């Protein structure tokens, strides 16, 4: 994967590095911030929940304590006359509306007087309440929750006189505690309840659950209370309640009463601030990351843009277009590099012009003596100076062929130079391409037969005429057929085909010769490129023939390409507009 990244463009490399430099720290920062914030918010939620449950516990504890204090009366009450005792007990009932009855017991725990609400003396039981004898004057006894015959809950509070001369025993109506619990609202849907040391439910907003003697000892938070495990931010309880809803629970014990206040809040409500924090961190992380990425992309484009301009300029220089103007205004090293590129292009253009001038001069100087040589050979071959022996005629014929090849090479150089400068004036005419192909077959047929090669034509019937400079198209065919003959071994086949396409005529020169190596496929039409082979006989020409073919075809508005497989042959295909 790293190797693939190594081969991608510079733009993607820089962008990738910048994205990693921005996104990765932002991602890590988001994780760290989320972790810290989550812990902070969770602790805040814990302490807020803890404060809530303590407030509820303190309220219940203070209310029970107030009722306990009502029972702490002066000790001589046991020695007062009956009417004064009734008056004293009535005063306690009036002060504590949750009391349903008050009973005065002697030192042996026998009932002496029982006063009932709304204001009557009750019947005494006549048996001692020996369990009260162990009550410490400093620690009043508070019983578990009991129910009357009509299912009304109550608890008993027993206070011993310091002198041990008697006790005050009161029944506290638990409906008041139920009311307190029912009024508690924690968050939107949270609630509180009371349990005793055995996990029995003693107060709940749903009274019927208390009346059903529900036991909540299986709840983890109640189990913690029963085992004296203190809640903490790292160890608060999350579980599914009896309805299957995920809740967060906490308890606060009431040591004097032996009870615990438990709060349960739906998990989604408790963690709502954390989720909100997640969303906020995610939004701002994405927002600032996007801002930095946009700025980064702009900076990358400012860097890559001039580089691409330089790349385009280098491509133009590589194709011979030296009149380049690189508009790079960055005020940095890239602008200096672009200026040096332009200077280099100017220097190359001057060198190219010098080379072209020199080439034209040499070609012109070669053409004149070559014409004289060819004229002299023609004069000798004509026999005007006398009949020549057969051997001399053959030598003169070979000399003429070599001269004609040299003249073709010189003409190619001149024509390529003209086409590069755009100075070649086409003299177009309508002609029959099928006829031209047939003439090429007739011209090269004897040579092919002499070399034991098969040259044939496959021209589609009804081929439309084309409008082009006939002489140039003839030279293109000559070059391609000649190359095919040169690169095809004995017993090989060369075929020249043509067919009509939509608006074009396609010409194909195919052979089953040596083929072209893959590394030359994209370079074969460039100037002075020759396919290097081991066989010296195949290294012919100056490397301008295919360049000439390409420029002629493109000048006429067509395209040329090659299809080749090594040792299986080649096909040169070009198109010309109708």
Secondary structure, DSSP 8 states (H G I E B T S, - for coil): -HHHHHTS-HHHHHHHHHHHHHHHHHHHHHHHHHHHHHHHHHHHHHHHHHHHHHHHHHHHHHHHHHHHHHT---GGGGGS-HHHHHHHHHHHHHH-TTEEEEEEEETT--EEEEEETTTEE-----S--GGGGG-BTTB-EE---EE-TTS-EEEEEEEE-TTSSEEEEEEEETHHHHHHHHH--BTTTBEEEEE-TT-BEEE-SSHHHHHTT-B-TTSHHHHHHHTT----TTS-EEEE-TTS-EEEEEEEEETTTTEEEEEEEEHHHHTHHHHHHHHHHHHHHHHHHHHHHHHHHHHHHHHHHHHHHHHHHHHHHHTT----------SSHHHHHHHHHHHHHHHHHHHHHHHHHHHHHHHHHHHHHHHHHHHHHHHHHHTTT----HHHHHHHHHHHHHHHHHHHHHHHHHHHHHHHHT------EEE-HHHHHHHHHHHHHHHHHHTT-EEEEEE-TT---EEE-HHHHHHHHHHHHHHHHHTS-TT-EEEEEEEEETTEEEEEEEE-SS---GGGTTTTTSTT-----S-GGG--S-S-HHHHHHHHHHHTT--EEEEEETTTEEEEEEEEE-
